[in-house]
Amino acid sequence: MTNEPIWNVTVHSDSRMNRMTNIPNTGTILAGLDKTKHGIFICTADGSGLVKDNLYFCNAAGDALIRVANSALGGGLVSTFQGEPKYLDLSLTKTTDLYEANWSSPVYWIRAVTSTGSVENKTDGTTGERSIRLRPNATSGSGATISYPHLKLDFSQAASYQAKLQIETGTNIALHSGIACDDVTSVDTNTRKLQAEVCTVTNNNWWLRTANGSAHTASDTGIAITANRVAIRINHLPSVPEADLQVDAGTLLQKTSNIPISGATADANLIKHSVKNSTAADRPLLVYGSRLSYTVSDNWV
């Protein structure tokens, strides 16, 4: 083995020493080294995208460097964010984030409805929990959609999406929830996306749809929908590449086809929730909160 700890009886070889030691050098030189033969790099001067006084380790595939932010500016979480100024944690869980009906007030979400679709506020009569209620109402094929506009997501970087949702009636319904989703009332497109979805015309399970700009596919989690509150989580791992969907504590679906690994979201379509019915009866979707941890694509820092 060439990557075990060094012992006093370890036989010397270049391959062993490369894998077992920390290598300090300029970013330009470090970026050019064979990452399959090394472990940890210490950058001594900016170059080739590497930053001075930062630590990098080689990923398991041997084709990329992962940065460990400099903690010299105070240590802990704050210094990590200082070292990663394009990392953003967008948590849409505040009262104002879940307030949609009063259109005379500032609009935090972009609303799109078709036919008799509508969007309203809802407060749970038992717990007092706030939500945005998307309603197709009583015309078959009607839809309601909300999108959150914000700084663009970089699909070449890892991301994590979370949402707390509730389907009021689990029949004759279709919905999308995730990153850069299509409106559920439109045809599926190849636009780069990570989308949890339900379509009861197909079955009553949660699916994960991904698109890489050229093609899109969907995979069945095998997890049935319910009328209870549900936690949705999508992890985006472009270095694999892979996207994972987990519903509550259910089995993790790992999807490797048509994963976006480049490009960015549109300004107005970062997070989206969208629902429609397939019967002349209301099929509401409640949105209790959304969260997205990601790397910003915009040149804003």
C-alpha positions in Angstrom: 0.0 0.0 0.0 1.2 3.6 -0.7 -1.2 5.5 1.6 -0.7 4.0 5.0 0.9 5.9 8.0 4.6 6.0 8.1 6.3 3.7 10.6 9.9 3.4 11.6 10.1 0.2 9.5 8.4 1.8 6.4 10.5 1.2 3.3 11.2 4.4 1.4 9.9 5.0 -2.1 8.8 8.0 -4.1 5.2 6.8 -4.4 5.0 6.2 -0.6 6.5 9.6 0.3 4.2 11.4 -2.2 1.1 9.9 -0.7 2.1 10.2 2.9 3.4 13.7 3.2 2.1 17.3 3.0 3.5 19.1 0.0 4.0 22.9 0.2 4.4 24.8 -3.1 2.9 27.5 -5.3 -0.6 27.1 -6.6 0.7 26.8 -10.2 2.9 23.9 -9.3 0.5 22.1 -7.0 -2.3 22.3 -9.7 0.0 20.5 -12.1 0.8 17.6 -9.8 -0.7 14.1 -10.4 -3.6 14.1 -7.9 -3.7 10.3 -7.9 -0.3 10.2 -6.2 -0.8 12.8 -3.4 -2.8 13.5 -0.3 -2.5 17.1 1.0 -1.2 20.3 -0.5 -0.2 23.5 1.2 -0.4 26.5 -1.1 2.4 29.0 -0.6 1.5 31.5 -3.4 -1.6 32.2 -5.5 -1.8 30.4 -8.8 -4.0 28.3 -11.1 -7.0 29.0 -9.0 -5.4 28.0 -5.7 -5.1 30.5 -2.9 -2.0 31.3 -0.7 -2.1 30.0 2.9 -4.9 27.5 2.2 -4.9 23.7 2.5 -6.1 21.4 -0.3 -6.7 17.7 -0.3 -6.9 15.4 -3.4 -10.3 13.8 -3.9 -10.7 10.0 -4.1 -11.0 10.0 -7.9 -7.7 11.8 -8.2 -9.1 14.4 -10.6 -9.7 17.5 -8.4 -8.6 19.4 -5.3 -11.0 20.2 -2.4 -10.2 23.3 -0.4 -10.0 23.5 3.3 -10.5 27.2 4.2 -7.8 29.1 6.1 -8.7 29.3 9.8 -6.0 31.9 10.7 -8.5 34.7 10.6 -10.2 33.7 13.8 -10.9 30.0 13.5 -14.2 28.1 13.4 -17.2 28.7 11.2 -16.7 32.4 10.6 -13.2 31.9 9.0 -14.6 29.1 6.9 -17.2 31.5 5.4 -14.5 34.1 5.0 -12.5 31.6 3.0 -15.5 30.7 0.8 -17.2 34.0 0.0 -19.3 32.5 -2.8 -20.9 29.9 -0.5 -24.4 30.8 0.5 -27.0 29.2 2.8 -30.4 30.4 1.8 -33.0 29.5 4.5 -36.5 30.5 3.6 -38.2 29.7 6.8 -39.0 33.1 8.4 -42.6 34.4 8.7 -42.0 36.8 5.7 -40.6 34.0 3.6 -44.0 32.1 4.1 -46.2 35.1 3.4 -47.6 35.3 0.0 -51.3 36.5 -0.2 -51.0 40.2 0.4 -49.9 41.5 -3.0 -49.8 45.1 -1.8 -46.8 44.2 0.3 -43.4 43.3 -1.2 -43.5 40.1 -3.1 -40.8 37.7 -2.0 -41.8 34.9 -4.3 -42.7 35.1 -8.0 -46.1 33.7 -8.6 -47.4 32.0 -11.8 -50.9 30.5 -12.0 -52.9 28.9 -14.9 -56.7 28.7 -15.3 -58.2 28.7 -11.8 -54.9 28.3 -9.9 -54.2 30.5 -6.9 -51.7 31.1 -4.1 -52.6 32.0 -0.5 -51.3 32.1 3.1 -52.3 29.3 5.5 -51.8 29.0 9.3 -52.3 25.6 10.8 -55.2 25.8 13.3 -53.5 23.3 15.7 -49.9 24.3 15.7 -50.0 27.8 14.3 -47.4 26.8 11.7 -47.3 29.1 8.7 -47.2 27.9 5.1 -47.8 29.0 1.5 -50.7 27.1 0.0 -50.6 26.5 -3.8 -54.1 25.6 -5.1 -55.2 24.4 -8.6 -58.8 24.8 -7.3 -61.6 23.1 -9.2 -60.7 23.2 -12.9 -58.9 20.1 -14.2 -55.3 20.9 -15.4 -55.0 24.1 -13.4 -51.8 25.0 -11.7 -50.0 27.2 -9.2 -46.3 27.9 -9.0 -44.0 30.0 -6.8 -40.3 30.7 -7.6 -37.7 32.3 -5.5 -35.3 34.6 -7.4 -31.8 35.0 -6.0 -28.1 34.7 -6.9 -27.4 32.0 -9.5 -26.3 28.5 -8.4 -23.1 27.1 -9.9 -23.9 23.5 -10.9 -20.2 22.6 -11.0 -20.2 22.8 -7.2 -21.9 20.6 -4.5 -25.3 21.8 -3.3 -28.0 20.7 -0.8 -31.7 21.4 -1.1 -34.3 20.9 1.6 -38.1 21.5 1.8 -40.9 20.8 4.1 -44.1 20.1 2.2 -47.6 18.7 2.6 -49.9 17.2 -0.1 -53.5 17.7 1.1 -55.0 15.0 -1.1 -52.8 12.3 -2.7 -54.8 11.6 -5.8 -55.0 13.3 -9.3 -52.0 15.5 -8.5 -48.6 16.4 -10.0 -46.0 18.5 -8.4 -42.4 19.7 -8.7 -40.1 21.0 -6.0 -36.4 21.7 -6.2 -33.7 23.7 -8.0 -34.4 25.3 -11.4 -37.6 23.2 -11.8 -39.9 23.3 -14.8 -43.4 24.6 -14.1 -45.5 21.4 -13.6 -48.0 22.7 -16.2 -45.3 22.8 -18.9 -43.5 19.9 -20.7 -40.3 18.6 -19.2 -37.2 20.3 -20.6 -33.5 19.7 -20.7 -32.8 22.9 -18.7 -30.3 22.0 -15.9 -32.3 21.0 -12.8 -32.6 18.9 -9.7 -36.3 18.2 -9.2 -38.3 16.1 -6.7 -41.6 15.3 -8.4 -44.9 13.4 -8.1 -47.3 12.4 -10.9 -50.1 10.2 -9.8 -50.9 9.4 -13.5 -47.7 7.3 -13.4 -47.8 6.1 -9.8 -48.1 7.4 -6.2 -44.4 7.6 -5.5 -41.8 10.4 -5.2 -39.4 10.6 -8.2 -36.1 12.5 -8.8 -35.7 14.2 -12.2 -32.4 15.7 -13.3 -31.3 17.4 -16.5 -27.8 18.3 -17.7 -28.7 20.8 -20.5 -28.8 18.1 -23.2 -31.2 15.4 -21.8 -33.4 14.7 -18.8 -34.4 11.5 -16.9 -36.4 10.6 -13.9 -36.0 7.8 -11.3 -38.5 6.3 -9.0 -37.6 6.3 -5.2 -40.3 3.7 -4.5 -41.4 5.9 -1.6 -45.2 6.5 -1.6 -46.7 9.9 -1.1 -48.9 10.6 2.0 -51.1 13.4 3.2 -48.6 14.2 6.1 -45.9 16.8 6.3 -42.8 15.4 4.6 -39.1 16.4 4.5 -37.5 16.4 1.0 -33.7 16.5 0.6 -31.7 16.6 -2.6 -27.9 16.4 -2.5 -26.0 17.4 -5.6 -22.6 15.8 -6.0 -21.1 17.0 -9.4 -17.7 15.5 -8.7 -19.1 11.9 -8.9 -21.4 12.9 -10.7 -24.6 12.0 -8.7 -27.8 13.4 -7.2 -29.5 11.9 -4.2 -33.1 12.2 -3.1 -34.3 11.3 0.4 -37.9 11.6 1.6 -38.2 11.7 5.4 -36.0 8.9 6.7 -36.7 6.7 3.6 -34.1 4.9 1.5 -31.8 7.3 -0.3 -32.2 7.3 -4.1 -28.8 7.7 -5.8 -29.1 8.9 -9.4 -26.2 9.1 -11.8 -27.8 9.8 -15.2 -28.1 13.4 -16.7 -26.5 15.1 -13.7 -25.7 18.8 -14.3 -22.0 19.5 -13.7 -21.7 22.9 -15.4 -23.6 26.0 -16.0 -25.9 27.9 -13.7 -29.5 28.6 -12.8 -31.5 31.5 -14.1 -31.9 34.6 -11.9 -35.6 34.1 -11.4 -35.6 30.3 -11.0 -33.4 29.2 -8.1 -36.0 27.5 -6.0 -39.4 26.4 -7.3 -42.6 24.7 -6.0 -45.3 23.9 -8.5 -48.5 21.9 -8.4 -51.5 21.0 -10.7 -54.5 18.7 -10.6 -55.8 16.2 -13.1 -59.4 16.3 -12.0 -62.1 19.0 -11.5 -61.2 19.2 -7.7 -58.7 21.1 -5.6 -55.4 19.5 -4.9 -53.4 21.9 -2.7 -49.7 21.8 -1.9 -48.5 23.4 1.3 -44.9 24.8 1.5 -43.7 25.2 5.1 -40.1 26.1 4.3 -37.2 25.8 1.9 -33.4 25.8 2.3 -30.6 25.8 -0.3 -26.9 25.5 0.5 -24.8 26.3 -2.6 -22.0 28.1 -4.3 -22.9 31.3 -6.1 -22.1 31.5 -9.8 -22.5 35.3 -10.1 -19.4 37.5 -10.0 -20.5 39.3 -6.9 -17.4 39.2 -4.7 
